[in-house]
Amino acid sequence: MGIDEPDIDPEQFLADVEMRVGTVRSAEEFPEARKDVYKLEVDFGEERRQSAAGLTDNYSRAELEGQQVVAVVNLGTVNIAGFESQCLVVGVDDADADVVHLQPERSVPDGTRVY
């Protein structure tokens, strides 16, 4: 496995992609979705956004609530089974291909921009 994607301009990336840290305020079951996801409400300080996040294999709802996550906040919205997902909580696959959410190593103010 290697890194195969071509290089991009870092200034352009930071201008185009806005990632911020937020705290999960609520996590709800989402049985209407085709995939196993939660409905999250994420607090970014001055505003809250909702997200459909595939974190169900590694996290209970109680474990997610109060946790900080990293999310892309400028992708627009996606309608998933009637639910408007307004940000993309980012994560990586673990060795079992279950999603692990990315988070800062210590608490930072909600809304802090990732760069």
C-alpha positions, 0 to 999 in steps of 0.5 A: 500500500502506498500513497498514490494520489498526486500532490495538490497545492496546500494553500488551495486545499486549506482554502477549499476544505473547511474542517472544524472540531465540534462536540457531539451533543446527541446521537440517535438511532437511524433505522430508516437509513440503508447503512448502519449510521447514527443521527448526530447533532454536533456543536461547533460553538456558534452553531450546531449541525446534524450529520449521518455518521457511520460510527455504530460498529465501534461506538455506542450512543452514550460513548459518542455524546460529549466526544469531540469530532473532526468534521468537514463543514462546507460540503453542502447538505446530503439528504439521507432517508429524509434526514439532512446531513449538514457536515461530514464527520471524518474517520478512518477504518481500524483493522476490522474495517470499523470506523474510528472517528478522528478527534483532537488529542485534548479538548479544544474550543468547539468550532476550532478550525483544523489546518 
